[in-house]
Amino acid sequence: MDFPAHLSPKSLTLSLSCSDSFIKSAQSTSQWRLTSVYSRTSSAATAFASKYSVTSTHTTIASLCADPNITAIYIASPNSLHHAHATAVLSVGKHAILEKPATSTSAELDELYTLARKHGVFCLEAYRHIHEANFLKLRDALPMLGTPFGASLTYATYSSRYDAVLAGDDPPPNIFSREFSGGCLVDIGVYPIAFAVALWGAPVSSSYAPYICHTGVDAGGFVTLQYDGFAVQINQSKCYKSAAPSEIYGEKGTITVNATTDISSVAFWDRKTKETRELAGKAREFNLSEEADEMARIIGEKDQKAAAKLEQVSRDVLKITEGLRRECGIVFGVEEEQGKK
């Protein structure tokens, strides 16, 4: 599909690669407004923009970045292009919100944060689930468990695009392509990994047992994050489905969560009473609205402290996935190109 998109309080511009759900979620907060749509072709941009009664469109990154009505751009291009597009956005003093994974490598991410600080703008990665109200309820409930024993986190769903991999399509879908920095770990796995990092910080060590498909990237597998005194096991996949919930175990009980994203249930089982209590509240109608709200607040209030916390999560998650990939021999095209320079 296509590339970046633009965001700012009361003025939101999205590209065609952004979903309708994101647009609806962002606009439901009353903090964002869709003002322009980007696509490589004028006809595609116009068709998408017309659904939201938007007339402004762009077919080049340069014109998008030069638009004076835009203050922030949402970047949802193929993973390998995130760095180049965010560089263009940040260089003209506009905020960049990056679809996960923010970049292909930690070096690229370092460059973007440096550029953002130089121009006095924000570079934010869109990990929507750690902004959900029920995730925050879960985080606040962790002391109820006492000493942590471990956790089992699940995000395993069969991708329809894996059919093309099985069929031997050449080139493969972007998300299963080394050239576009794809693979399950950086697409699905980052959700439970960010889930763990947002709760407990960076692990002491990590390991990965992947299934690597013929395209050269992983289609699924099991990640272990080792913390001081406990471990987190992650089952993540795009080539098989799991209906297992996620659980966190402690000395005083167990917390069971329906999923690592779109959390609708946070149930605490008490070891002493043997009773289970629901802690979650009603989820909001649009599942990206809490993320959109928080990002608008950070930008509007220039909340550097909150942005720094999100930056640390992004750095830690990318460091984990980058290390696990390389240990398993998964090398992206951008890394090969950088190695030649």
N, C-alpha and C positions, 0 to 999 in steps of 0.2 A: 504494500500500500504506500503510504506517504510518510511525511516527516514531522516538523514541529508544529507547535500550536502556541497561542499566546494567552497569558493570564495576567490580570492585575485586579485589585479591588474595584468593583463596579465596572470592570472592563476585561472580558475574557475572550481570547481568540484561540480556537482549537483547529488542529489539522484533521484530515479525513481518517488518519490512523487512530484517532481518539474515538472511543465508543459513544454512542448516544447516551448510555447510562452515565458517563462522566459529565457530559454536558448538562443533562437533567439534574444530576446531583449538585454540580457547582452552582447552577442557576437557582436551585431550590434554596440555597443559603442566603440569597439576596446580596451576596458579597461579590459575585462575579456576573459578568454579562458577556455573552458571545458577540464579538464585534467583527470578526473576520475569519475566514477559512482558508487554509493553504492546501494546495495539491499541485502535483507536477503538471497537470493539465487543467486548463480553464473550465472545460465542460464538467469534469468531475468535481472541481471545487464549487462551481455554481450549483450543481445538482444537490450537493450536500448542504451548502449554505441556505438554499431555498427552503429546506425543511424547517429552518429556524428564523425565516424572514430576514436573513442577513444578506446584504448586497456586496459587502467588501470581500474580495478574494485576492489571493496572491499565488503566483506560479514559480517564484524564485525565493530562495532564502534571503537574498539581499533586499528585495522589496519588502518582504515580511518584516525584517529587522529595521528597515527604514521608516516603517509606518509610524507616524507620530501619535496615533491613537492607541498604540500598544505599549504596555508597560511590563508585561510578563508573558513568556511564551512556554507553552506546554510541549515538550519534546517526546514524541511517541514514534519516532522513526525506528528502523531496524537497529538492533543493539550496537552494531559496529559503527554506526553513523552518529551516535549520541554525542561523542566528544567533539566532532567537527561542528555539528549544529549548535551545541551549547556554547562553544567557543565564539561562534558568530553572534549569538544572542547576548552573551555576557559582555563582549567587546564593545557593544554599542550602548551599554548601560541599562539593559533590560533584565528583569529577573528571569531565571530559567527553572522550570519545574520539569524534572526528568522522570520519564517512565522507568520503572525498574527493569533491568539493572542500569544504574546511572551511566556507567561506562564499562568498557571491556577489561580495563586494567586499573590497578591502584595508581599507577603513574599518571594516567589520563585524569583520574579523579582529583589528584593533587593539583594538577594544572588548572582545573576548573575552579576549585575553591580559591586558589591564589588569584585567579582572574576576577572572581566575584568580589573578593575583598578589595582588589585594586580599583574596581569601578563602583564600589559602594552598593552592590546589589546582592540578592540572595540566589544561591544555587541549592535547590531542594529536591530530594528524591522522593518519589510518590509511593511510599509504603503505606497504603491506605489502612491496612488492618490494625496497625499499632496506634491509630488515632480513634478507633471505634470505642464508643462509651463502654461497651461490655468488656473490651480488652483492658481498659483502665480499671474497671471493677475487679477483673481477675488479678491484675497487678496489685491492687490494694488489698486483695484477700490473701496474698501469699503468706503473710505472717501467721494466718490461721493454721497453716500446715506445720509450723514448728520447724525442726531441722529437716531440710530437703533430702530426699532419698534419690530422686531422679524424675525423669519425665519421658513420655512417649508422645511425639507429635506427628501428625499425619496430614499430608496433602498429596494424595495420589489419585489422579483422574485420567482416564483415557482420552487422548487428544485425537480429534478427527483428522488432524494433519499427519498423524503417525501412519494413517492408511497410505499416504503418498510415499512415506519412507519404505513401508513394506512392499509397495508396488515398484520400488526402484526408480522413482521419478528423479530425473537429472535436469536441472538442479533440484535439490530437495527444498521443502518449505524453509523459509528463513530461520524459523525457530529450531530447526534441526540441521543448520548449516554452520560449519566452522567459519566460513567467509563472513557471515553476518553475526558472529559471536553468539551462536545459539547453544541449545542443550537444556536439559531439564533442570539442572542445578541452578542455572542463572535465570530460569523462567518461573519454575514452580518452587524449587528448593529454597529460593531466597525468602519466601514467605515464612515457613517455619523457622528458618535460621534467624531472620530478623525478629520473629516472635521471641525466640530464646534470648537473643542479644538485648532486646528491649527490656526483658525481665531481669536478666542476670549479668549482662555485660559480655565482654569477649571471653571465650573459653580459654583454658590453659592450652589445650591441644584439640585437634580434630582429625577425623579419618573418614574415608569414603569408600564404599564398595558399590561401584556403578555397573550398570549394564550399558556398554558402549555399542551403539548401532553402527551400521556400515558407513554412515556419513561422517564418522569420526568424532561425534559428540555423544554425550550420555542421554539415554532415553528414560532413565530412572535409576533408583538405587537407594542405599541406606547410608545415612550420615550419622556419625557419633561425635557429639561435642562433649569434651571432658572438662568439667569444672572442678573446683577444689572440694572434694568430698562427694560429688555426685556426677552423673552423666545424663545427657539428653540424647535419646535415639530418635532419628527422624526418618520416616518412610515417605519418600517423595517420588512421584512418577508421572510421566505422560504416556507410558506404554501399557499401563495396567491401572485398574481402579481398586481403591480400598474404601470401605464404608466404616472403618474403625474411627472412633472418636480420638481426641487427644486427652492425655491425662498427666497430672502432676502429682507425685507421691511425696508424702511427708510423714513425720513421726506422729502427727496428730490427726491425719486424715488424708483424703484424696480429693482433688479437684478434677472434675471431668468437664471437658469443653467439647461442644458439638463439632467444632472445626477450628482451624487456625486463622480463617478469614470469615467474614459474615457471621460473627459469633451471636448466637441467639440463646445459648444456654451455658451457664457457668454453675455447675452443681457441686456443692461441698458435702462430702461424706465425713461425718464426725466419728472418729475412732471410739470415743467414750460412749456416746449416745446411740451409735449405730444408725443414726438418722441422716437423711440427705436434705439439704436446704438449697433452694435455687437462689442465686445471687444476681443473675442477669436481669436487666431491664428490657423494655420493649425496644427492638432495633428500629432505627429510623427507616423511613420509606425508601430513601435512596442510599445505597451502600457506600457511596464515595463522598457523601455530604460532610461527614465529620472531618475527613482529610481536607476537603476544600475549605471548610470553615477555619481550621487551624492554620492553613497556609495563608489564607487571607489575613488572619490576625497577625501572624508573624511579619508579613510584609507591611501591613498597615501600621503596626505598632513598632516596627523595626526591632523586633525582639531577638537580639543577637544571642541571648542565652539559650532560648528554645531552639534556635537554628543550630547552635553549636552542639546541642544534644542529638539532634537529628543527624548532623554531620558525622558525629562519632559512631552512631549506629550504622550509617552508610559505609564509613571507612572499615569498621569491624566486619560487616557482612561481606564486603568485597574482598577483604584480606583473606577471609575464610574460603570463599568460593574460588578465588584465584589460586590459593595454595592447593586446594583439593583437586582442582582441574589439572594443574601442572604435575602433581604427584601421580595422577592417573594417565598422563600422557595426552591430555586434551589441550591442544594449542590452537588458538584462534588465528585467523588470517592476519588481523592487525598486529598480532605479536610477531608473526613471521616477517611482516613488512618492516616493523620497527627493528628487528634483528639484523636486517640487511643494510640498514642505514649506518 
